Amino acid sequence: MTAVLLLPLILPFLAPPLARRTLDRLAPATALWVLTASVLALAGACVAALGALVLTGLLKVPALAALGELVHPLRTPSDHLVLPAAAAATGVLTLSTWTLARSALRQTRAFRTARAQADHRPAAGDLCVVDSPHPDAYALPGRPHRIVVTTAMLRSLGPAEREALFAHERAHNQAGHHYFLAAAELAAHCHPALRTARATIRLAAERAADETAATTLGDRRLIATAIARAALAGQASPSTRPDIAPAATTGPVPQRVAALLAPPRRPRAARRAAFLLVVCAGLSVTAGTAGVVDVHYEVEIAQGENGP
């Protein structure tokens, strides 16, 4: 075990504040790409580091060392450090795998239910209206893409606001935001600090769709009014939509409305928070890779393939 393997486990704790500042300082669509790529890199490095710790601990067990064809003891720090670290890493990976599997099963069921419901309703283009007393609307991925809206939501909005809502949901489908949400969900199960970053990625997807819809319709105030009224209508209603199906009513709506009504600003491509987030992700990947390579080298030495 090398100390460098601890770095990918520590750096993700810097991600939540840096992610929030990145979204504040970059255009939403650009921020969405930067955040998602960085969070995935942090999650991958974390899993690699945990895996290397688990392997190191397993190879300290004589029976498993023999199975791994180790002819020399694996060189590591004190067993008082290695074995507890390996045990903790095993527990974390097991728990992460369990929660990820549960989440994937739940989301798969929710997606299949929503897809079956949409496919059995008549559609006008990409619009599917579901008869329900609960106001709801969301972008449903799949082939073909659908915009699912309930009759209660339609009754809650005026004609212009409906068009604004549909433009928002179409922006989600056209940009493939469900892929970003799925990536954020995956990363959130790899490290607890990335759960907060997941919420920021969801907000970035909503802000990106807000901006696209505002550009399409040419009326930022109308988009702000539509999402505010839709959120108010649906706040007390249960929703069974899958988490990867983005919806105009999710996220901190007041913050989104304020961003739409604020004077437009020219986002700068290079900002300190975004740079630091990318640096953290790159450093984490580098440290994780170096740690895994070092463990592999030590295993080869223990197998007698390389000289000490």
Contacts in CASP RR format, 6 or more apart in sequence:
PFRMAT RR
TARGET T0000
AUTHOR 0000-0000-0000
METHOD contacts of the structure
MODEL  1
MTAVLLLPLILPFLAPPLARRTLDRLAPATALWVLTASVLALAGACVAAL
GALVLTGLLKVPALAALGELVHPLRTPSDHLVLPAAAAATGVLTLSTWTL
ARSALRQTRAFRTARAQADHRPAAGDLCVVDSPHPDAYALPGRPHRIVVT
TAMLRSLGPAEREALFAHERAHNQAGHHYFLAAAELAAHCHPALRTARAT
IRLAAERAADETAATTLGDRRLIATAIARAALAGQASPSTRPDIAPAATT
GPVPQRVAALLAPPRRPRAARRAAFLLVVCAGLSVTAGTAGVVDVHYEVE
IAQGENGP
1 52 0 8 1.000
1 53 0 8 1.000
1 56 0 8 1.000
1 57 0 8 1.000
1 76 0 8 1.000
1 77 0 8 1.000
1 81 0 8 1.000
1 82 0 8 1.000
1 85 0 8 1.000
1 86 0 8 1.000
1 295 0 8 1.000
2 290 0 8 1.000
2 291 0 8 1.000
2 294 0 8 1.000
2 295 0 8 1.000
4 287 0 8 1.000
4 288 0 8 1.000
4 290 0 8 1.000
4 291 0 8 1.000
4 294 0 8 1.000
5 49 0 8 1.000
5 52 0 8 1.000
5 53 0 8 1.000
5 287 0 8 1.000
5 288 0 8 1.000
5 291 0 8 1.000
5 295 0 8 1.000
6 49 0 8 1.000
7 49 0 8 1.000
7 283 0 8 1.000
7 284 0 8 1.000
7 287 0 8 1.000
7 288 0 8 1.000
8 42 0 8 1.000
8 44 0 8 1.000
8 45 0 8 1.000
8 46 0 8 1.000
8 48 0 8 1.000
8 49 0 8 1.000
8 284 0 8 1.000
8 285 0 8 1.000
8 287 0 8 1.000
8 288 0 8 1.000
9 46 0 8 1.000
9 49 0 8 1.000
9 50 0 8 1.000
9 191 0 8 1.000
11 42 0 8 1.000
11 45 0 8 1.000
11 280 0 8 1.000
11 283 0 8 1.000
11 284 0 8 1.000
11 287 0 8 1.000
12 42 0 8 1.000
12 43 0 8 1.000
12 46 0 8 1.000
12 191 0 8 1.000
12 193 0 8 1.000
12 194 0 8 1.000
12 284 0 8 1.000
13 193 0 8 1.000
14 276 0 8 1.000
14 277 0 8 1.000
14 280 0 8 1.000
15 38 0 8 1.000
15 39 0 8 1.000
15 42 0 8 1.000
15 193 0 8 1.000
15 194 0 8 1.000
15 196 0 8 1.000
15 197 0 8 1.000
15 277 0 8 1.000
15 280 0 8 1.000
16 193 0 8 1.000
16 196 0 8 1.000
16 197 0 8 1.000
16 200 0 8 1.000
18 273 0 8 1.000
18 274 0 8 1.000
18 276 0 8 1.000
18 277 0 8 1.000
18 280 0 8 1.000
19 35 0 8 1.000
19 38 0 8 1.000
19 39 0 8 1.000
19 196 0 8 1.000
19 197 0 8 1.000
19 200 0 8 1.000
19 201 0 8 1.000
19 277 0 8 1.000
20 200 0 8 1.000
21 271 0 8 1.000
21 273 0 8 1.000
21 274 0 8 1.000
22 31 0 8 1.000
22 34 0 8 1.000
22 35 0 8 1.000
22 271 0 8 1.000
22 273 0 8 1.000
22 274 0 8 1.000
22 277 0 8 1.000
23 31 0 8 1.000
23 35 0 8 1.000
23 200 0 8 1.000
23 203 0 8 1.000
23 204 0 8 1.000
23 207 0 8 1.000
24 273 0 8 1.000
25 31 0 8 1.000
25 267 0 8 1.000
25 268 0 8 1.000
25 271 0 8 1.000
25 273 0 8 1.000
25 274 0 8 1.000
26 34 0 8 1.000
26 267 0 8 1.000
26 268 0 8 1.000
26 269 0 8 1.000
26 271 0 8 1.000
26 274 0 8 1.000
27 211 0 8 1.000
27 267 0 8 1.000
28 204 0 8 1.000
28 207 0 8 1.000
28 208 0 8 1.000
28 210 0 8 1.000
28 211 0 8 1.000
29 175 0 8 1.000
29 208 0 8 1.000
29 211 0 8 1.000
29 212 0 8 1.000
30 267 0 8 1.000
30 269 0 8 1.000
31 204 0 8 1.000
31 207 0 8 1.000
31 208 0 8 1.000
31 274 0 8 1.000
32 177 0 8 1.000
32 180 0 8 1.000
32 201 0 8 1.000
32 204 0 8 1.000
32 205 0 8 1.000
32 208 0 8 1.000
34 274 0 8 1.000
34 277 0 8 1.000
34 278 0 8 1.000
35 197 0 8 1.000
35 200 0 8 1.000
35 201 0 8 1.000
35 204 0 8 1.000
35 277 0 8 1.000
36 180 0 8 1.000
36 183 0 8 1.000
36 184 0 8 1.000
36 201 0 8 1.000
37 281 0 8 1.000
38 277 0 8 1.000
38 278 0 8 1.000
38 280 0 8 1.000
38 281 0 8 1.000
39 183 0 8 1.000
39 184 0 8 1.000
39 187 0 8 1.000
39 194 0 8 1.000
39 197 0 8 1.000
39 198 0 8 1.000
39 201 0 8 1.000
39 281 0 8 1.000
40 183 0 8 1.000
40 186 0 8 1.000
40 187 0 8 1.000
41 281 0 8 1.000
41 282 0 8 1.000
41 284 0 8 1.000
41 285 0 8 1.000
42 187 0 8 1.000
42 191 0 8 1.000
42 194 0 8 1.000
42 280 0 8 1.000
42 281 0 8 1.000
42 284 0 8 1.000
43 186 0 8 1.000
43 187 0 8 1.000
43 190 0 8 1.000
43 191 0 8 1.000
43 194 0 8 1.000
44 187 0 8 1.000
44 190 0 8 1.000
44 285 0 8 1.000
45 281 0 8 1.000
45 284 0 8 1.000
45 285 0 8 1.000
45 287 0 8 1.000
45 288 0 8 1.000
45 289 0 8 1.000
46 190 0 8 1.000
46 191 0 8 1.000
46 284 0 8 1.000
47 93 0 8 1.000
47 96 0 8 1.000
47 190 0 8 1.000
48 288 0 8 1.000
48 289 0 8 1.000
48 292 0 8 1.000
49 287 0 8 1.000
49 288 0 8 1.000
49 291 0 8 1.000
49 292 0 8 1.000
50 89 0 8 1.000
50 92 0 8 1.000
50 93 0 8 1.000
51 89 0 8 1.000
51 93 0 8 1.000
52 288 0 8 1.000
52 291 0 8 1.000
52 292 0 8 1.000
52 295 0 8 1.000
53 85 0 8 1.000
53 86 0 8 1.000
53 88 0 8 1.000
53 89 0 8 1.000
54 86 0 8 1.000
54 89 0 8 1.000
54 90 0 8 1.000
54 93 0 8 1.000
55 295 0 8 1.000
55 299 0 8 1.000
56 74 0 8 1.000
56 76 0 8 1.000
56 82 0 8 1.000
56 86 0 8 1.000
56 295 0 8 1.000
57 82 0 8 1.000
57 83 0 8 1.000
57 85 0 8 1.000
57 86 0 8 1.000
58 64 0 8 1.000
58 86 0 8 1.000
59 65 0 8 1.000
59 68 0 8 1.000
59 70 0 8 1.000
59 74 0 8 1.000
59 299 0 8 1.000
59 302 0 8 1.000
60 74 0 8 1.000
60 76 0 8 1.000
60 79 0 8 1.000
60 82 0 8 1.000
60 83 0 8 1.000
60 86 0 8 1.000
65 73 0 8 1.000
65 74 0 8 1.000
65 302 0 8 1.000
68 303 0 8 1.000
69 303 0 8 1.000
70 299 0 8 1.000
70 302 0 8 1.000
70 303 0 8 1.000
71 302 0 8 1.000
71 303 0 8 1.000
71 304 0 8 1.000
72 301 0 8 1.000
72 302 0 8 1.000
72 303 0 8 1.000
72 304 0 8 1.000
73 302 0 8 1.000
74 298 0 8 1.000
74 299 0 8 1.000
74 302 0 8 1.000
75 298 0 8 1.000
75 301 0 8 1.000
75 302 0 8 1.000
76 82 0 8 1.000
76 298 0 8 1.000
96 189 0 8 1.000
96 190 0 8 1.000
99 189 0 8 1.000
100 186 0 8 1.000
100 189 0 8 1.000
103 185 0 8 1.000
103 189 0 8 1.000
107 185 0 8 1.000
107 242 0 8 1.000
107 243 0 8 1.000
107 244 0 8 1.000
110 240 0 8 1.000
110 241 0 8 1.000
110 242 0 8 1.000
110 243 0 8 1.000
111 242 0 8 1.000
111 244 0 8 1.000
111 245 0 8 1.000
113 240 0 8 1.000
114 140 0 8 1.000
114 148 0 8 1.000
114 240 0 8 1.000
114 241 0 8 1.000
114 242 0 8 1.000
114 245 0 8 1.000
115 140 0 8 1.000
115 142 0 8 1.000
117 130 0 8 1.000
117 148 0 8 1.000
118 128 0 8 1.000
118 130 0 8 1.000
118 140 0 8 1.000
118 146 0 8 1.000
118 148 0 8 1.000
121 128 0 8 1.000
121 129 0 8 1.000
121 130 0 8 1.000
122 128 0 8 1.000
123 146 0 8 1.000
126 144 0 8 1.000
126 145 0 8 1.000
126 146 0 8 1.000
126 147 0 8 1.000
126 170 0 8 1.000
126 173 0 8 1.000
127 146 0 8 1.000
127 147 0 8 1.000
127 149 0 8 1.000
127 166 0 8 1.000
128 140 0 8 1.000
128 146 0 8 1.000
128 147 0 8 1.000
128 148 0 8 1.000
128 149 0 8 1.000
129 149 0 8 1.000
129 150 0 8 1.000
129 151 0 8 1.000
129 154 0 8 1.000
130 148 0 8 1.000
130 149 0 8 1.000
130 150 0 8 1.000
130 151 0 8 1.000
131 150 0 8 1.000
131 151 0 8 1.000
132 150 0 8 1.000
132 151 0 8 1.000
132 152 0 8 1.000
133 150 0 8 1.000
133 152 0 8 1.000
134 150 0 8 1.000
134 152 0 8 1.000
134 234 0 8 1.000
134 237 0 8 1.000
134 238 0 8 1.000
134 239 0 8 1.000
135 150 0 8 1.000
135 152 0 8 1.000
135 153 0 8 1.000
135 155 0 8 1.000
135 156 0 8 1.000
135 230 0 8 1.000
135 233 0 8 1.000
135 234 0 8 1.000
135 237 0 8 1.000
136 148 0 8 1.000
136 149 0 8 1.000
136 150 0 8 1.000
136 152 0 8 1.000
136 153 0 8 1.000
136 234 0 8 1.000
136 237 0 8 1.000
136 239 0 8 1.000
136 241 0 8 1.000
136 247 0 8 1.000
136 249 0 8 1.000
137 147 0 8 1.000
137 148 0 8 1.000
137 149 0 8 1.000
137 150 0 8 1.000
137 153 0 8 1.000
137 165 0 8 1.000
137 169 0 8 1.000
137 230 0 8 1.000
137 247 0 8 1.000
137 248 0 8 1.000
137 249 0 8 1.000
138 147 0 8 1.000
138 148 0 8 1.000
138 169 0 8 1.000
138 239 0 8 1.000
138 241 0 8 1.000
138 245 0 8 1.000
138 246 0 8 1.000
138 247 0 8 1.000
138 248 0 8 1.000
139 145 0 8 1.000
139 146 0 8 1.000
139 147 0 8 1.000
139 148 0 8 1.000
139 169 0 8 1.000
139 170 0 8 1.000
139 172 0 8 1.000
139 173 0 8 1.000
139 177 0 8 1.000
139 178 0 8 1.000
139 245 0 8 1.000
139 246 0 8 1.000
139 247 0 8 1.000
140 146 0 8 1.000
140 147 0 8 1.000
140 148 0 8 1.000
140 173 0 8 1.000
140 241 0 8 1.000
140 245 0 8 1.000
141 173 0 8 1.000
141 176 0 8 1.000
141 178 0 8 1.000
141 244 0 8 1.000
141 245 0 8 1.000
145 173 0 8 1.000
147 166 0 8 1.000
147 169 0 8 1.000
147 170 0 8 1.000
147 173 0 8 1.000
148 241 0 8 1.000
148 245 0 8 1.000
149 165 0 8 1.000
149 166 0 8 1.000
149 169 0 8 1.000
152 233 0 8 1.000
152 237 0 8 1.000
153 165 0 8 1.000
153 230 0 8 1.000
153 233 0 8 1.000
153 234 0 8 1.000
154 162 0 8 1.000
156 229 0 8 1.000
156 230 0 8 1.000
156 233 0 8 1.000
156 234 0 8 1.000
157 165 0 8 1.000
157 226 0 8 1.000
157 229 0 8 1.000
157 230 0 8 1.000
157 233 0 8 1.000
160 222 0 8 1.000
160 226 0 8 1.000
161 222 0 8 1.000
161 225 0 8 1.000
161 226 0 8 1.000
161 229 0 8 1.000
161 230 0 8 1.000
162 226 0 8 1.000
163 217 0 8 1.000
164 213 0 8 1.000
164 217 0 8 1.000
164 219 0 8 1.000
164 222 0 8 1.000
164 223 0 8 1.000
164 225 0 8 1.000
164 226 0 8 1.000
164 227 0 8 1.000
165 226 0 8 1.000
165 227 0 8 1.000
165 230 0 8 1.000
165 248 0 8 1.000
167 212 0 8 1.000
167 213 0 8 1.000
167 216 0 8 1.000
167 217 0 8 1.000
167 223 0 8 1.000
168 209 0 8 1.000
168 210 0 8 1.000
168 212 0 8 1.000
168 213 0 8 1.000
168 223 0 8 1.000
168 226 0 8 1.000
168 227 0 8 1.000
168 248 0 8 1.000
169 209 0 8 1.000
169 246 0 8 1.000
169 247 0 8 1.000
169 248 0 8 1.000
170 213 0 8 1.000
171 208 0 8 1.000
171 209 0 8 1.000
171 212 0 8 1.000
171 213 0 8 1.000
171 216 0 8 1.000
172 178 0 8 1.000
172 205 0 8 1.000
172 209 0 8 1.000
172 246 0 8 1.000
174 212 0 8 1.000
175 208 0 8 1.000
175 209 0 8 1.000
175 212 0 8 1.000
177 205 0 8 1.000
177 208 0 8 1.000
177 209 0 8 1.000
177 246 0 8 1.000
178 244 0 8 1.000
178 245 0 8 1.000
178 246 0 8 1.000
180 201 0 8 1.000
180 204 0 8 1.000
180 205 0 8 1.000
181 201 0 8 1.000
181 202 0 8 1.000
181 205 0 8 1.000
181 243 0 8 1.000
181 244 0 8 1.000
181 246 0 8 1.000
182 244 0 8 1.000
183 201 0 8 1.000
184 197 0 8 1.000
184 198 0 8 1.000
184 201 0 8 1.000
184 202 0 8 1.000
185 198 0 8 1.000
185 243 0 8 1.000
185 244 0 8 1.000
187 194 0 8 1.000
187 197 0 8 1.000
187 198 0 8 1.000
188 194 0 8 1.000
188 195 0 8 1.000
188 197 0 8 1.000
188 198 0 8 1.000
199 251 0 8 1.000
202 246 0 8 1.000
202 250 0 8 1.000
202 251 0 8 1.000
203 251 0 8 1.000
203 252 0 8 1.000
203 255 0 8 1.000
203 256 0 8 1.000
205 246 0 8 1.000
206 246 0 8 1.000
206 248 0 8 1.000
206 250 0 8 1.000
206 251 0 8 1.000
206 256 0 8 1.000
207 256 0 8 1.000
207 259 0 8 1.000
209 246 0 8 1.000
209 248 0 8 1.000
210 223 0 8 1.000
210 227 0 8 1.000
210 256 0 8 1.000
210 259 0 8 1.000
210 260 0 8 1.000
213 223 0 8 1.000
214 220 0 8 1.000
214 223 0 8 1.000
214 260 0 8 1.000
217 223 0 8 1.000
220 260 0 8 1.000
220 261 0 8 1.000
221 260 0 8 1.000
221 261 0 8 1.000
223 260 0 8 1.000
224 256 0 8 1.000
224 257 0 8 1.000
224 260 0 8 1.000
224 261 0 8 1.000
226 248 0 8 1.000
227 248 0 8 1.000
227 249 0 8 1.000
227 253 0 8 1.000
227 256 0 8 1.000
227 257 0 8 1.000
228 253 0 8 1.000
228 257 0 8 1.000
230 248 0 8 1.000
230 249 0 8 1.000
231 248 0 8 1.000
231 249 0 8 1.000
231 253 0 8 1.000
234 249 0 8 1.000
235 249 0 8 1.000
239 247 0 8 1.000
241 247 0 8 1.000
297 306 0 8 1.000
300 306 0 8 1.000
301 307 0 8 1.000
301 308 0 8 1.000
END
